């Protein structure tokens, strides 16, 4: 079943403008409409599969964040890049907080939370699409109710997760409430104002319909944060995303040209040095 939204999930405005028609290139090959809120600028997939039916769009080895196999070149490169980003994410968090209690909300196969556990953090993980983690020392939950019953955390991370959740504001408000006093929430999302997004348009891999329900600019994300009583401490770039997303986008538009992807990734990061509009951004949030 499909769900059509009559109001913006962020600001509740009821007037939208058509943005793009995008294809689910990775799994179903279905097409989905994206609309832009006329008030806050949030772009969102509308209509979209409801919560009871969205799971079918994750049930594939092609969906990389839920797979462990390096069964093709793109997947292999993704996993090499992941080993680098694990260290950079840990370093970013340590620049704000010493080791304490951490929740990884939307942990996928658990590589990040396992890395943090081995780095001395008391680690808890949540993902509704995974049944268990390989590291039994990490407390794992597959329902939001169990997360609600957890004690509070020094750090909560949501790496490319918020764009997937149906109850957008409810989720952010829950995460806010689970922070200790002085705790921080780290949220990574794609940026629709990046060079690679504007270059690839409907082929931009980070639209990833229908799994990505929301498509943020910096301004629309900050409006959402404010409505959820969160403030942005700082915004950090995810520079490697420009290359991976560009490569996947090249594949989607039929060229699969690695040199073109590298060139566009470089252009995206180069332009973002002055604009701040990197392919993906990490928002550090506090209450």
Secondary structure, DSSP 8 states (H G I E B T S, - for coil): -EE--SS-TTT----EEEEEEEE-TTTT--EEEEEEETTT--EEESSEE-TTTGGGGT-STT-GGG-----SHHHHHHHHHHHHHHHHHHHHHHTT--S-EEEEES-TTSHHHHHHHHTT-EEEEE-TT-S--S-TTSEEESSHHHHHTS--EEEEEEET-GGG-SSHHHHHHHHHHTEEEEEEEEEEEE-TTSHHHHHHGGG-GGG-TTT--EE--HHHHHHHHHHTT-EEEEEEE-THHHHHHHHHHHHHTT---HHHHHHHHHHHHHHHHHH---SEEEEEEE-
